[in-house]
C-alpha cells in the first residue's frame, strides 16, 4: 500500500469546480430576485 502524506493531493480541479458552482448559484439567485421584482412590478 502506498504511503499517503496528508495535504499532498492536488485539489485544483475540485477548487475550480466549486468556484464555478458557486458563481452559477450566485448568478442564478440574482436572476431569480430580478425576475421576482419584474413580476411584482409588471404582473397584473
C-alpha positions as CSV (number, residue, x, y, z in Angstrom):
1,X,0.0,0.0,0.0
2,X,1.3,3.4,-0.9
3,X,2.2,5.9,1.8
4,X,-0.1,8.9,1.9
5,X,1.1,12.2,3.1
6,X,-1.7,14.4,4.4
7,X,-2.1,17.6,2.3
8,X,-0.2,16.5,-0.8
9,X,-3.2,15.9,-3.1
10,X,-3.6,18.3,-6.0
11,X,-7.1,19.8,-5.5
12,X,-7.1,22.5,-8.2
13,X,-9.8,20.7,-10.2
14,X,-12.1,20.4,-7.2
15,X,-11.4,24.0,-6.3
16,X,-12.2,25.2,-9.8
17,X,-15.4,23.1,-9.9
18,X,-16.6,24.5,-6.6
19,X,-15.7,28.0,-7.7
20,X,-17.7,27.6,-10.9
21,X,-20.7,26.1,-9.0
22,X,-20.7,29.0,-6.5
23,X,-20.6,31.5,-9.4
24,X,-23.5,29.8,-11.1
25,X,-25.6,29.7,-7.9
26,X,-24.9,33.3,-7.1
27,X,-25.9,34.5,-10.6
28,X,-28.9,32.2,-10.6
29,X,-30.1,33.7,-7.3
30,X,-29.6,37.2,-8.5
31,X,-31.6,36.4,-11.7
32,X,-34.4,35.0,-9.6
33,X,-34.6,38.1,-7.5
34,X,-34.8,40.3,-10.6
35,X,-37.4,38.0,-12.1
36,X,-39.5,38.2,-8.9
37,X,-39.2,42.0,-8.8
38,X,-40.1,42.2,-12.5
39,X,-43.2,40.1,-12.0
40,X,-44.2,42.1,-8.9
41,X,-44.0,45.3,-10.8
42,X,-45.4,44.4,-14.2
43,X,-47.8,41.4,-13.5
44,X,-51.5,42.1,-13.2
